[in-house]
Amino acid sequence: MNPLFQPQPAFSPAIQTCGGPMDIVIVLDGSNSIYPWAPMTAFLQKLIPALDIGPKKTQVSVIQYAVDPKFELTLNQYKTKDEVLAATSTITQMYGSSTNTFHAIQYASQWGFHSKNGGRPGAAKVMVVVTDGESHDSTFSDTVISGCEAQGITRFGIAVLGYYIRNDINTDNLIKEIKSIASVPTEKYFFNVSEEAALSTIAGALGSRIFNIEGTGKGGDNFKMEMSQVGFSAHYSSRQDVMMLGAVGAYAWSGTVVHQKGSKADILPFSAFEGILQDRNHSSLLGYSVTTLSDVSTEYFVAGAPRSNHSGQVIVYTVNAQKQSAIIDSERGKQIGSYFGSVLCPLDVDRDGVTDLLLVGAPMFMSDLKREEGKVYIFQVTKGILNEQGFLSGPPPTENARFGMAISAVPDLDLDGYNDIVVGAPLEDKGKGVIYIYNGEKNTLNKQYSQRIFGSKLDPQLQYFGRSLDSYTDLNDDTIPDISIGAYGKVVQLWSRGVASVTAGASFKPDKINIFNKPCNINGRKLTCFNTNLCFSAAFRPKKPVGPIDISYTLTLDADLQASRVTSRGLFSKNNERYLTEKAKISSVPLCLNYQVYVQEAPDFVNSLSLKVEIEQQNADVNPVLDRFSSSAWEFFIPFTKDCGSDDVCVSDLVLSVKTDTKASSSAPVMVSANNRELSFEVVVKNKKENAYNTQVLLTFSGNLYYSSVFPPTDGVKCASTQTQTVTCQVGYPALKKGEEMKFQMNFEYNLDMLQNQAEVKFEAKSDGKEERPADNKVDISLPVRYDAGIGLSRQSNINFYVADTAVPVVTTVTSLDDIGPVFNFTVKVSTSSFPVSLMYVTIALPVSTKGGNQLLYVTSVDTQTY
């Protein structure tokens, strides 16, 4: 086509004709060992549709054998594919105790191709033998196979190993025999399957190999250029005035590339790529995609072979003046079936005429979630050598997207001086399609997309949006490149928009915060405050007026909120919040705005107070757009006046002392009881040098203590327990000045649920400044502790005394316990007050006999109970 889309003269640089007719005789083993039979007819039903059946094309005959062979159908019996399919579907197994394979082959070679059965002079002869066992007439093998060779019969041998495997028989002899039947090379004409049911799995491959013979008209020879499909892909090299044409079907679908220059076509031979492809199955599809890479003095040709070694391959080569090709480099795909190399896109990032990158699509790359996510690999190009630089970040792995099915270079879409890339994912969004835009930077490509455009957002009826892409020129004369996107039955044109880079700046008045100066009246309170002057400006691309740009901006005070300050130290007077969000129109002329900020009480007046500015675009459908890779957030800082000398560094000297009225030693530990469970410390903090801002006393204590209170309560000391077994006391807020001293009492209670031998409390004084002598900032106190268990003993009895009356006769014969005397129940109760006791011994003495040895009491039972 010319620039006006008018057809130009067509040309055919390669042979486009196929060979003559073919006669195929299929010889099926129908002996007793074949089981089940249904897979044999299913095999025929899958093989026959792959054949071009007709009176002047391909004819099929089927012979079944066991002891003797017989025709199921002859070559000339049926004229159409449907008739052959119907006939083969009704074939039943003949059964037989012998497997006379070579007798059947001889019968098929003699009568299967005979003229009376439809054999045609000049037709290619093909025989397919399917059997599951060694023959009983193998002595005739040499004679029979020689006869087939003499007749020019191409033979496919298929060994069904099911019977041997089921009966644990060695398959070596069977495989050897079937290989002797197959034509050479045997790797091309011999098949084996593990069971009858697996026959259908090889029908496709068998049909393709038969089709090779059908196309060439020569028994066993591969296609050369008969099915080459020259022009499957095309790329024009203006530098060499060469049209590259992919020929994926050449050489039995190994593929090649045709170089058309003027009226002359140079077809690269099979040998040009044979060594690098290592294409055993003749299905690399070399030429599926073609392009060139430019260097300062050389141009390299590139061809993709997405089925090479099943994982895909990209080959870089040159062609000299004698039309001889030389392989420069090659890269293989990393996943079987990914179609690596099906799409190629060179990119000159910095627009200097030298190709910097080659992008290679693998649109069928499977994610870990078994979805055809697709992947686009990035290769750096150095004198034709490819060096992998990773891959583009694309669709989520949950999508069947086919990302990378189309890739196109864009001539500087965002006008930053670097060329860009657009990638299609036509199956993403449930087949609606999505495109991704990636921006160039220096000599590489930003792997994170700058735009993700859904076809469904443009038109809900679109399908496969992103199937093809082009971005050759500016379509609407606004000096910015535009993009054309192919979809199912439609082409979508997207016009580019100008780009705005917004910058922000801030200044403060006064330029430092003096917390002792409180000039502002906020809600009746005198507070420290300052004014912020915030300025925005924008630079636009292209330079001709395309602004202004609508933005919203958010201001945040103390955005980091460090652990030492859980609330912001500053609030905006406008809304009494640390956040403020407003809108503005920004042009190339600076826009400046003023805001007042007042300062709250906070523990940190040493670290600067921050102002964070964040912007977002408003009215995104209106030109221009915000530059995605320019800053959209800034942070500015205003320091505090520290009154710490000319160096503005606060060097303090805190001295910490701690006393307690509780006296204890290892020999005289503290006795803790229900009436004695309090522990108090007198804490004194003094600063001998420069102001100590955010002075704190940190306490950590053992688990057998509870923090109770601080005394006396005062504004100068505030304590809080923020973590388990930790207390933080803020002392002398906002700063403990030089010579200032703070004294307070810390009160604790013993935790009676956790008994320990020592009560430990560690004190540490610190501030936000630099400490001159940290050694006197820590005090550790440890008190030995014992606990008063408060053990109590009580008793109860049913009788308190017993009188032995001499007037009462003594029972001398005892027949029951009642004859002895009354029952005496005696109960002893042991209890504790506040603390558990792990082990206690109780000794109870009973007067069971007199001094003279007369029995007084008999112990009949002892019961214990725990409450």
Secondary structure, 3 states (H helix, E strand, C coil): CCCCCCCCCCCCCCCCCCCCCEEEEEEEECCCCCCCCHHHHHHHHHHHHHCCECCCCEEEEEEEECCCEEEEECCCCCCCHHHHHHHHCCCCCCCCCCCCHHHHHHHHHHHHCCHHHCCCCCCEEEEEEEECCCCCCHHHHHHHHHHHHHHCEEEEEEEECHHHHHCCCCCHHHHHHHHHHCCCCHHHHEEEECCHHHHHHHHHHHHHHHHHHHHHCCCCCCCCCCCCCEEEEEEEECCCCEEEEEECCHHHHCEEEEEEECCEEEECCHHHHHHHHCCCCCCCCECCEEEEEECCCCEEEEEEECCHHHCEEEEEEEECCCCCEEEEEEEECCCCCCCECCEEEEECCCCCCCCCEEEEEECCCECCCCCECCEEEEEEEECCEEEEEEECCCCCCCCCCCCCCEEEEECCCCCCCCCEEEEEECCCCCCCCEEEEECEECCEECCCCCEEEEHHHHCCCCCCCCCEEECCCCCCCCCCCCEEEEECCEEEEECCCCEEEEEEEEEEECCCECCCCCCEEECCEEECEEEEEEEEEEEEECCCCCCCEEEEEEEEECCCCCCCCCCCCEEECCCCCCEEEEEEEECCCCEEEEEEEEECCCCCCCCCEEEEEEEEECCCCCCCEECCCCCCEEEEEECECCCCCCCCCCEECEEEEEECCCCCCCCCCEEEECCECEEEEEEEEEECCCCEECCEEEEEECCCEEEEEEECCECCEEEEEEECCEEEEEECCCEECCCCEEEEEEEEEECCCCCCCEEEEEEEEECCCEECCHHHHEEEEEEEEEECCCCEEEEEECCCCCCCCCCCCCCCCCCCHHHCCCCCCEEEEEECCCCCCCCCCCCCCCCCECCCCCECCCCCCCCCCCC
